Amino acid sequence: MDFFLAFVVGGAICVVGQLLMDLTSYKFTPAHVLVTFVSAGAVISALGLYQPLVDLAGAGATVPLTGFGHLLAQGAINGVAQKGILGAFSGGVTAAAAGITAAVVFGYLAALTFKARG
């Protein structure tokens, strides 16, 4: 049942992004969707509404871009609790450091391993 809920919730988040690109009169690009989803995830997380979705769907809620916004918001909230107002700036980056590092390292390894098509 956990896999099913992760699939349904993650798929629903992706469907919303696709509908934004396909059906809006203002043409959303993938970059618009990225910024909208990360921002929405942070706002929904700050309101305390995203964690119950994470508890329900697990990776279905944390893997999409809204999950990254949730991670940044929770990191900023924890940073403020530990370091005061300056923690708002460092907390999000600290919380996301492992994921960002993995993306950079594996991107670099892929660039070394494969030849780009021109």
Steps between C-alpha positions, in 0.01 A plus 500: 500500500796734567618468140151565369459818708845624396413438135160672521620806694820545297305447179236752604766763568650436155157515336446847649828616345408355162156661512659836582714471186221371274184682603591847620470801272836618634739236371679349797843372410676228700696778672175667609374170637828446687483837674126469568529152651803574719335820625165327555670217689674750728181696568288191559771364729521825697124479554548149643298331225773315311633273776173302524528437124860380547385272782229357274687465170869488592714531187192592296503834682872550562644419156305755289605865501247587768696268730814707440309813603381315810858400582624859462219640715550245776874563494444875531253451786745272684785743429308786659425284803870418543685813386247781502413709197828421321397135505227586250770550239721203582241246615351422160838449338619285790189280476539454125880464496508122452259509205674793335840334543372174353357684199829680435716188544286271287455771237877538483552123474240480223676781314830313523344168399282597205565705190260784426326502165537813298 
